[in-house]
């Protein structure tokens, strides 16, 4: 058995290195609106398995939250 096969056959704990939003570790107080946005982005990243969403994807999240561009 090759070393790669041994590693894949070894039962192990899956580690999740993703960081979760923890506003208590930041120096500023976030508004409820900001926290909602951060959670929406974090949820999107988790569902899409993308660590760094594109700006188009960020806009998609915003629109999903009800954002509509105003006049001007």
Order of alpha helices (4+ residues) and beta strands (2+ residues): alpha-alpha-alpha
